[in-house]
């Protein structure tokens, strides 16, 4: 995982955050992500994020569940072990519909949860860098990715002028890595953190 | 808000079309009355009155579903529907009119002693039939007439009170205190309507009006099934009017976001309808008791086979596969197409629910059915159009209007 340099700006108001996001984007900076304490309506749109494809994955998992259930149960009851149940035909579709439905839901639900965890890079023993602990409390934390040419001081000043209450520069892994929080060993140098 | 067009005017084309549809419908009605209604053949009479019954009941319930939509969203403190709430309100103004027609038809059937439609009207048959005797407390002319009067009367009155309250949002700006009291009074009136709705469409009325045609047979799912059918068509009707008004340049505050949520209702309640359809079907299929399978025998294996499965394709498979995608629910053309398809599908559903029991040997779907349908569509277009002109399209001082304007899905 590559270490990257980020400029972090913290906002304490949604109404300030939205114009700031717009300005930062139009100025040509690349926003890595915005961490918020709760889901903010319209923020994904303001950030220009593309529509998630999680539901497409869900549809595929659902179809997989449907066909698994249908093929499995129809093979068992018509080929492998036909039973006479209440004089019903061996291919007793209405009786199977609840099972087919359940398996569809099960596959879709479990599959989507796992896919969601993968997309968000969440798993047991996975560590991620927290840019600001108060992002889970009351701060909206905007993280901007730096390039070689980024002047961090200018950028910090720019964020402050757009209403950031706190800014700093951090070097962090942008991906995910394995580790445990109770044995907190830093896999990267983090000496550049300076409170503004 | 000065630039927003809030006053609807009926376009000439709409008037022409609705009068044409009503004209066609009246011709069909009169022809039907002469050919079938006054026929010496009891069966022909039954078909005529049955056709009137399912059309009147269907359109009354569909229009009433609009008021139910307003009431439940009000009680849920919903804000998103405010920018187009005058449309379901206008649709629900048809309830007294269609209700009166339904009332007239049903009362004629009962008082006119049409025992080919309601077998329980035949007192001699009831006296010799332990099952019908057991149901006589519910299935008798007096209870039928009283309950039908109460049902239609209270739907009209409670709906009217709800609409009347809505007009307050046009008059003066509300401060926090006034707004809170306005919302509270809305909640009370919505709750009253919803309770009455649950006691009627949610339970007794479909049993009384429709299920009692098969006087021996019963299904506790039946009322919910009817409710799901009428509610999903009601949402489709709201969608059609919203899209129509958008196309005419009204409802600037209503956007794809609102259409998306209406589309979700259409999608979700199509699935809900199927759930009830299947629950009713599977239990009877599994138990395989002749007393119960009698309802499905001629529908699944007899002449109604085609309509029965077409019903399932139109009302389940099409909404499931077409409306599933987010982009489909935000596409005006696709939602229009699906709304028309769903209304037609549930009209067919009502057709097989009533006519499937009245004419077991032959499918009677023909000129009379489509003629009466055109009569009701024409009346609906004209009536809703007229009701829309009477109030501004946007309740501009409603406390939740802003929530609707910034609504995002």
Interface residues (C-beta under 8 A of the other chain):
Chain A: X41 X42 X45 X51 X55 X59 X86 X87 X88 X94 X95 X97 X98
Chain B: X278 X281 X282 X285 X286 X288 X324 X326 X408
